[in-house]
Amino acid sequence: MIKYEIVFSARAEKSIKALPEKLQARIHGAIATLEGNPIPPVARKLIGRDTYRLRVSDYRIIYSIQKNILTIEIVSVGHRRDVYRKIN
């Protein structure tokens, strides 16, 4: 089984640390599932971008996949109302 390396952007790390501990645990659990399957059935590709989103309650994990080096970069994590405004 191929395992992907998970890399966090500075913005994503800061966003996760600002959340309550219970929610942090749920988000880290969802991110851990990406190591074995970078595009699970619940993930959606964002239109017009080379990124995907994963839902955890009212929060979204925005990530990109570099298949040639087996890396997943967590770009942003935040509440659904404003997480999409933060990605470039």
FENJOJO-V322831 format. One record per pair of residues at least 12 apart in sequence whose ideal C-beta (glycine too) atoms are under 10 Angstrom apart, sorted by sequence separation. I is the first residue (numbers start at 1). J is the second residue. If there is no record, write none. Layout:
i->I j->J
i->I j->J
This chain:
i->15 j->27
i->16 j->28
i->30 j->42
i->40 j->52
i->42 j->54
i->43 j->55
i->51 j->63
i->52 j->64
i->62 j->74
i->63 j->75
i->75 j->87
i->76 j->88
i->30 j->43
i->39 j->52
i->42 j->55
i->49 j->62
i->51 j->64
i->52 j->65
i->61 j->74
i->62 j->75
i->63 j->76
i->75 j->88
i->38 j->52
i->40 j->54
i->42 j->56
i->46 j->60
i->50 j->64
i->51 j->65
i->61 j->75
i->62 j->76
i->63 j->77
i->12 j->27
i->16 j->31
i->39 j->54
i->49 j->64
i->50 j->65
i->61 j->76
i->62 j->77
i->44 j->60
i->46 j->62
i->50 j->66
i->60 j->76
i->61 j->77
i->62 j->78
i->60 j->77
i->61 j->78
i->34 j->52
i->43 j->61
i->46 j->64
i->59 j->77
i->60 j->78
i->12 j->31
i->59 j->78
i->60 j->79
i->34 j->54
i->43 j->63
i->52 j->72
i->54 j->74
i->58 j->78
i->59 j->79
i->60 j->80
i->33 j->54
i->56 j->77
i->58 j->79
i->59 j->80
i->60 j->81
i->62 j->83
i->6 j->28
i->43 j->65
i->51 j->73
i->53 j->75
i->57 j->79
i->58 j->80
i->60 j->82
i->61 j->83
i->62 j->84
i->8 j->31
i->31 j->54
i->52 j->75
i->53 j->76
i->54 j->77
i->57 j->80
i->58 j->81
i->60 j->83
i->64 j->87
i->30 j->54
i->51 j->75
i->56 j->80
i->59 j->83
i->60 j->84
i->62 j->86
i->6 j->31
i->30 j->55
i->31 j->56
i->38 j->63
i->51 j->76
i->55 j->80
i->58 j->83
i->62 j->87
i->6 j->32
i->30 j->56
i->38 j->64
i->39 j->65
i->49 j->75
i->27 j->54
i->29 j->56
i->30 j->57
i->34 j->61
i->38 j->65
i->53 j->80
i->6 j->34
i->28 j->56
i->38 j->66
i->6 j->35
i->27 j->56
i->30 j->59
i->34 j->63
i->38 j->67
i->4 j->34
i->5 j->35
i->26 j->56
i->27 j->57
i->31 j->61
i->53 j->83
i->4 j->35
i->26 j->57
i->30 j->61
i->34 j->65
i->53 j->84
i->3 j->35
i->4 j->36
i->6 j->38
i->27 j->59
i->31 j->63
i->38 j->70
i->2 j->35
i->3 j->36
i->4 j->37
i->23 j->56
i->26 j->59
i->27 j->60
i->38 j->71
i->39 j->72
i->1 j->35
i->2 j->36
i->4 j->38
i->23 j->57
i->27 j->61
i->38 j->72
i->53 j->87
i->1 j->36
i->2 j->37
i->23 j->58
i->35 j->70
i->49 j->84
i->1 j->37
i->2 j->38
i->23 j->59
i->51 j->87
i->35 j->72
i->34 j->72
i->46 j->84
i->49 j->87
i->49 j->88
i->19 j->59
i->34 j->74
i->31 j->72
i->46 j->87
i->16 j->59
i->31 j->74
i->15 j->59
i->16 j->61
i->15 j->61
i->31 j->77
i->27 j->74
i->30 j->77
i->12 j->61
i->12 j->62
i->27 j->77
i->11 j->62
i->12 j->63
i->9 j->62
i->24 j->77
i->9 j->63
i->23 j->77
i->8 j->63
i->9 j->64
i->7 j->63
i->6 j->63
i->7 j->64
i->16 j->74
i->19 j->77
i->7 j->66
i->15 j->74
i->18 j->77
i->19 j->78
i->17 j->77
i->18 j->78
i->19 j->79
i->4 j->65
i->5 j->66
i->12 j->73
i->13 j->74
i->15 j->76
i->16 j->77
i->4 j->66
i->12 j->74
i->15 j->77
i->16 j->78
i->4 j->67
i->11 j->74
i->12 j->75
i->14 j->77
i->15 j->78
i->5 j->69
i->7 j->71
i->8 j->72
i->9 j->73
i->11 j->75
i->12 j->76
i->13 j->77
i->15 j->79
i->2 j->67
i->4 j->69
i->5 j->70
i->6 j->71
i->7 j->72
i->8 j->73
i->9 j->74
i->11 j->76
i->12 j->77
i->4 j->70
i->5 j->71
i->6 j->72
i->7 j->73
i->8 j->74
i->9 j->75
i->11 j->77
i->12 j->78
i->3 j->70
i->4 j->71
i->5 j->72
i->6 j->73
i->7 j->74
i->8 j->75
i->9 j->76
i->11 j->78
i->2 j->70
i->4 j->72
i->5 j->73
i->6 j->74
i->7 j->75
i->9 j->77
i->15 j->83
i->8 j->77
i->15 j->86
i->12 j->86
i->11 j->86
i->11 j->87
i->9 j->87
